Amino acid sequence: MTVGPVEYVILQFPGNKFTGRVAPALGELVRNGTIRVLDLVFITKDADGTVCAVEYEDHEDLRGFQEIDGEVGGLIGTEDIDYVSEDMEPNSSVALLLWEDLWARPLLDALLEADGVLIEGARVPHDLIEPAMADLTAVN
């Protein structure tokens, strides 16, 4: 089976505030076949700087993530948690999420059948692309 591109994102929740809006949006991406969740870890840093990995089923505000179909577990390790937690502000949380871009599988399959090779891919940060798109729109 071809595996599409795999990405990670770090979603920050300052002040450990979870509104319950992220889980349904993520669940919709899974249900409509856009992505497949491969792993998901919540990391908290308290006011004293103590870091803890939190299972979503163990935190009342994160229970909505239980409804998301995925293969959560095993790919994000302690080194990843340590790396992410270094830059976290005290009294904050992050979700470290690893997903497969299912939408890209047909393109990748076609590329492989054509003996092509995916050389590189990257996500362009919003703070770079949004001004460029606004400038482009203003010119047209």
C-alpha positions as a Markdown table, in Angstrom:
| # | Residue | x | y | z |
|---|---|---|---|---|
| 1 | Met | 0.0 | 0.0 | 0.0 |
| 2 | Thr | 1.2 | 3.5 | -0.9 |
| 3 | Val | 1.6 | 5.8 | 2.0 |
| 4 | Gly | 0.8 | 9.5 | 1.2 |
| 5 | Pro | 2.9 | 12.3 | 2.5 |
| 6 | Val | 3.1 | 12.4 | 6.3 |
| 7 | Glu | 3.1 | 15.7 | 8.1 |
| 8 | Tyr | 3.3 | 16.8 | 11.7 |
| 9 | Val | 1.7 | 19.9 | 13.2 |
| 10 | Ile | 2.0 | 21.4 | 16.7 |
| 11 | Leu | -1.2 | 23.1 | 17.9 |
| 12 | Gln | -0.7 | 25.4 | 20.8 |
| 13 | Phe | -3.3 | 26.1 | 23.5 |
| 14 | Pro | -2.1 | 29.0 | 25.7 |
| 15 | Gly | -3.3 | 28.9 | 29.2 |
| 16 | Asn | -4.4 | 25.2 | 28.7 |
| 17 | Lys | -7.7 | 26.4 | 27.2 |
| 18 | Phe | -9.5 | 23.8 | 25.2 |
| 19 | Thr | -12.8 | 25.0 | 23.7 |
| 20 | Gly | -13.8 | 21.7 | 22.2 |
| 21 | Arg | -13.7 | 23.1 | 18.6 |
| 22 | Val | -10.5 | 21.4 | 17.3 |
| 23 | Ala | -11.6 | 17.7 | 17.7 |
| 24 | Pro | -14.7 | 18.1 | 15.5 |
| 25 | Ala | -12.8 | 19.9 | 12.8 |
| 26 | Leu | -10.1 | 17.2 | 12.9 |
| 27 | Gly | -12.7 | 14.5 | 12.9 |
| 28 | Glu | -14.3 | 16.0 | 9.8 |
| 29 | Leu | -11.0 | 15.8 | 7.9 |
| 30 | Val | -10.7 | 12.1 | 8.8 |
| 31 | Arg | -14.3 | 11.3 | 7.9 |
| 32 | Asn | -14.1 | 12.9 | 4.5 |
| 33 | Gly | -10.8 | 11.1 | 3.7 |
| 34 | Thr | -8.5 | 14.1 | 3.6 |
| 35 | Ile | -6.1 | 12.8 | 6.2 |
| 36 | Arg | -5.5 | 9.7 | 8.4 |
| 37 | Val | -4.3 | 10.4 | 12.0 |
| 38 | Leu | -1.2 | 8.3 | 12.7 |
| 39 | Asp | -0.4 | 9.6 | 16.2 |
| 40 | Leu | -1.5 | 12.3 | 18.6 |
| 41 | Val | 0.0 | 13.4 | 21.8 |
| 42 | Phe | -1.0 | 16.2 | 24.1 |
| 43 | Ile | 1.8 | 17.9 | 26.1 |
| 44 | Thr | 1.3 | 20.3 | 29.0 |
| 45 | Lys | 3.7 | 22.5 | 30.8 |
| 46 | Asp | 2.6 | 23.9 | 34.1 |
| 47 | Ala | 3.5 | 27.2 | 35.7 |
| 48 | Asp | 6.7 | 25.7 | 37.2 |
| 49 | Gly | 7.8 | 24.4 | 33.9 |
| 50 | Thr | 7.0 | 20.7 | 34.6 |
| 51 | Val | 6.2 | 18.9 | 31.3 |
| 52 | Cys | 3.7 | 16.0 | 31.1 |
| 53 | Ala | 2.3 | 14.0 | 28.2 |
| 54 | Val | -1.4 | 13.7 | 28.6 |
| 55 | Glu | -3.7 | 11.0 | 27.1 |
| 56 | Tyr | -6.8 | 12.5 | 25.7 |
| 57 | Glu | -9.0 | 10.0 | 27.4 |
| 58 | Asp | -7.5 | 11.1 | 30.8 |
| 59 | His | -8.5 | 14.8 | 30.4 |
| 60 | Glu | -12.1 | 15.8 | 30.4 |
| 61 | Asp | -11.6 | 18.7 | 28.0 |
| 62 | Leu | -9.9 | 16.4 | 25.4 |
| 63 | Arg | -12.5 | 13.6 | 25.3 |
| 64 | Gly | -13.8 | 14.7 | 22.0 |
| 65 | Phe | -10.6 | 13.3 | 20.4 |
| 66 | Gln | -11.7 | 9.8 | 21.3 |
| 67 | Glu | -14.3 | 10.0 | 18.6 |
| 68 | Ile | -11.7 | 10.5 | 15.8 |
| 69 | Asp | -10.9 | 7.3 | 13.9 |
| 70 | Gly | -7.1 | 6.8 | 13.6 |
| 71 | Glu | -4.1 | 4.7 | 14.5 |
| 72 | Val | -3.0 | 6.8 | 17.4 |
| 73 | Gly | 0.2 | 5.6 | 19.1 |
| 74 | Gly | 3.7 | 4.6 | 18.7 |
| 75 | Leu | 5.2 | 7.0 | 16.2 |
| 76 | Ile | 5.7 | 10.0 | 18.4 |
| 77 | Gly | 8.4 | 9.3 | 20.9 |
| 78 | Thr | 9.9 | 10.8 | 24.0 |
| 79 | Glu | 12.6 | 12.6 | 21.9 |
| 80 | Asp | 9.8 | 14.4 | 20.0 |
| 81 | Ile | 8.0 | 15.3 | 23.2 |
| 82 | Asp | 11.2 | 16.7 | 24.7 |
| 83 | Tyr | 11.9 | 18.7 | 21.5 |
| 84 | Val | 8.5 | 20.2 | 21.4 |
| 85 | Ser | 8.3 | 21.0 | 25.1 |
| 86 | Glu | 11.6 | 23.0 | 25.0 |
| 87 | Asp | 9.9 | 26.0 | 23.4 |
| 88 | Met | 6.6 | 25.8 | 25.2 |
| 89 | Glu | 5.6 | 28.7 | 27.4 |
| 90 | Pro | 4.7 | 27.8 | 31.1 |
| 91 | Asn | 1.0 | 27.2 | 31.7 |
| 92 | Ser | 0.3 | 26.1 | 28.2 |
| 93 | Ser | -0.4 | 22.9 | 26.2 |
| 94 | Val | 0.2 | 21.6 | 22.7 |
| 95 | Ala | -1.2 | 18.9 | 20.6 |
| 96 | Leu | 1.6 | 17.1 | 18.6 |
| 97 | Leu | -0.2 | 15.5 | 15.6 |
| 98 | Leu | 1.1 | 13.2 | 12.9 |
| 99 | Trp | -1.1 | 12.6 | 9.9 |
| 100 | Glu | -1.0 | 11.1 | 6.4 |
| 101 | Asp | -2.3 | 13.2 | 3.5 |
| 102 | Leu | -4.7 | 10.8 | 2.0 |
| 103 | Trp | -5.7 | 13.3 | -0.7 |
| 104 | Ala | -2.2 | 12.9 | -2.2 |
| 105 | Arg | -2.2 | 9.1 | -2.6 |
| 106 | Pro | -3.6 | 9.1 | -6.2 |
| 107 | Leu | -0.9 | 11.6 | -7.3 |
| 108 | Leu | 1.8 | 9.6 | -5.6 |
| 109 | Asp | 0.5 | 6.3 | -7.2 |
| 110 | Ala | 0.6 | 8.0 | -10.6 |
| 111 | Leu | 4.1 | 9.3 | -10.0 |
| 112 | Leu | 5.4 | 5.9 | -9.0 |
| 113 | Glu | 3.7 | 4.2 | -12.0 |
| 114 | Ala | 5.5 | 6.8 | -14.2 |
| 115 | Asp | 8.9 | 5.9 | -12.5 |
| 116 | Gly | 8.9 | 9.3 | -11.0 |
| 117 | Val | 10.3 | 10.3 | -7.6 |
| 118 | Leu | 9.0 | 12.8 | -5.1 |
| 119 | Ile | 12.1 | 14.8 | -4.3 |
| 120 | Glu | 10.9 | 17.2 | -1.6 |
| 121 | Gly | 7.9 | 18.8 | -0.1 |
| 122 | Ala | 7.3 | 21.5 | 2.5 |
| 123 | Arg | 4.6 | 23.6 | 4.0 |
| 124 | Val | 4.8 | 27.3 | 3.4 |
| 125 | Pro | 4.1 | 29.1 | 6.6 |
| 126 | His | 0.9 | 31.3 | 6.8 |
| 127 | Asp | 2.9 | 34.4 | 7.7 |
| 128 | Leu | 4.7 | 34.1 | 4.4 |
| 129 | Ile | 2.0 | 33.0 | 2.0 |
| 130 | Glu | -0.9 | 35.2 | 3.2 |
| 131 | Pro | 0.8 | 38.5 | 2.4 |
| 132 | Ala | 2.0 | 37.2 | -0.9 |
| 133 | Met | -1.5 | 36.0 | -1.8 |
| 134 | Ala | -3.0 | 39.4 | -0.7 |
| 135 | Asp | -0.4 | 41.2 | -2.9 |
| 136 | Leu | -1.3 | 39.0 | -5.8 |
| 137 | Thr | -5.0 | 39.6 | -5.4 |
| 138 | Ala | -4.4 | 43.4 | -5.1 |
| 139 | Val | -2.5 | 43.4 | -8.4 |
| 140 | Asn | -5.2 | 41.4 | -10.3 |
